[in-house]
């Protein structure tokens, strides 16, 4: 156990140093969320006037959705660095050392989750600057960060698992786009659940992205903490499932290497 923790920490530091050498990439990945907040927030601001929407302002509704969407897409591309390591032989060199094999995946998931956490905090601040309120206070903000962190960890593990199986950037890009966009639109990111078609509303109940969005929105409003706890537990289970998938994918790679 001590070896696993130490190796995970050392690899995590390596990945973080690589990110800090080129912090521009964190800024680049924030461009799209900023567009969502500014343009979508203005374009659809009168949608709250529809009967049943329930929010006092659209930016209040949109901000948690943008935070979670950024967490999902940011972590879903985590497998790209795995593919680069595979192509450059770095993974094979790691496997030839005494490094704990579980640490290789865990460190990557931690790195993606921490990066997502920083981005989520920035976006949350932008949303507040545009008029969103966190009525749940510090506890509400912390709950949003936890939900974003868990969703990021799950999608990072899934992305790395796909990368180990596919080993091609084109395949990973296709899978991320094929899965990611439907998950966003089968959620309450842009529209209230009451205004969704019935089949989409039913599908959203099984969507982990929607779990994180609804939980974040409840934490932001500070009125339904049981929902926050419920969806946090759901996402924790989702992280475990995705981590199991990544572990199995790693073993498949080892057997075929």
VENBEL-V817706 format. One record per residue. SS is DSSP state (A for helix, B for strand, O for the rest). BURIAL is # if it has 16 or more other ideal C-beta (glycine too) atoms within 10 Angstrom, else .. D_CENTER is the distance of its C-alpha to the mean C-alpha in whole Angstrom. Layout:
ss,burial,d_center
SS,BURIAL,D_CENTER
SS,BURIAL,D_CENTER
This chain:
ss,burial,d_center
O,.,27
A,.,28
A,.,28
A,.,24
A,.,23
A,.,25
A,#,24
A,#,20
A,.,21
A,.,23
A,#,21
A,#,18
A,.,20
A,.,21
A,#,18
A,.,17
A,.,21
A,.,20
A,#,17
A,.,20
A,.,22
O,.,21
O,.,19
A,.,19
A,.,16
A,.,14
A,.,16
A,.,16
O,#,13
A,#,13
A,.,16
A,.,15
A,#,13
A,.,16
A,.,18
A,#,16
A,#,17
A,.,21
A,.,22
A,#,20
A,#,21
A,.,25
A,.,25
O,.,24
A,.,25
A,.,28
A,#,26
A,#,27
A,.,30
O,.,30
O,.,31
O,.,29
O,.,26
O,.,26
O,.,24
O,.,27
O,.,25
A,#,22
A,#,20
A,#,20
A,#,18
A,#,16
A,#,15
A,#,12
A,#,11
A,#,11
A,#,9
A,#,6
A,#,7
A,#,6
A,#,3
A,#,3
A,#,6
A,#,6
A,#,5
A,#,7
O,#,10
O,#,10
A,#,13
A,#,15
A,#,16
A,#,17
A,#,19
A,.,21
A,#,22
A,#,23
A,.,25
O,.,27
O,.,28
A,.,26
A,#,24
A,.,28
A,.,29
A,.,27
A,.,28
O,.,31
O,.,31
O,.,31
O,#,27
O,#,26
A,.,24
A,.,21
A,#,20
A,#,19
A,#,16
A,#,15
A,#,16
A,#,13
A,#,11
A,#,12
A,#,12
A,#,9
A,#,7
A,#,10
A,#,10
A,#,7
A,#,9
A,.,12
A,#,10
A,#,9
A,.,13
A,#,14
A,#,13
A,#,14
A,.,18
A,#,18
A,#,18
A,.,20
A,.,22
O,#,23
O,.,24
O,#,21
O,#,22
O,#,20
O,.,23
O,#,22
A,.,22
A,.,21
A,.,20
A,#,18
A,#,16
A,.,15
A,#,14
A,#,12
A,#,10
A,#,11
A,#,9
A,#,6
A,#,7
A,#,7
A,#,4
A,#,3
A,#,7
A,#,7
A,#,6
A,#,8
A,#,10
A,#,11
A,#,11
A,#,13
A,#,15
A,#,16
A,#,17
A,#,19
A,#,21
A,#,21
O,#,22
O,.,22
A,.,19
A,.,21
A,.,20
A,#,16
A,.,16
A,.,18
A,#,16
A,#,12
A,.,14
A,.,16
A,.,13
A,#,10
A,.,13
A,.,15
A,#,12
A,#,12
A,.,15
O,#,16
O,#,14
O,#,16
O,#,14
O,#,17
O,#,20
O,#,21
A,.,21
A,.,25
A,.,25
O,#,23
O,.,26
A,.,26
A,.,25
A,.,21
A,#,21
A,.,22
A,#,19
A,#,17
O,.,18
O,.,16
O,#,13
A,#,10
A,#,8
A,#,12
A,#,12
A,#,9
A,#,11
A,#,14
A,#,14
A,#,13
A,#,16
A,#,18
A,#,17
A,#,18
A,#,21
O,#,22
O,.,24
O,.,22
A,.,21
A,.,22
A,#,19
A,#,17
A,.,18
A,.,18
A,#,14
A,#,13
A,.,16
A,#,14
A,#,11
A,.,13
A,.,15
A,#,12
A,#,11
A,.,15
A,.,15
A,#,13
A,#,14
A,.,17
A,#,17
A,#,16
A,#,19
A,.,21
A,#,20
A,#,21
A,.,24
A,.,25
A,#,25
A,.,27
A,.,30
A,.,30
O,.,30
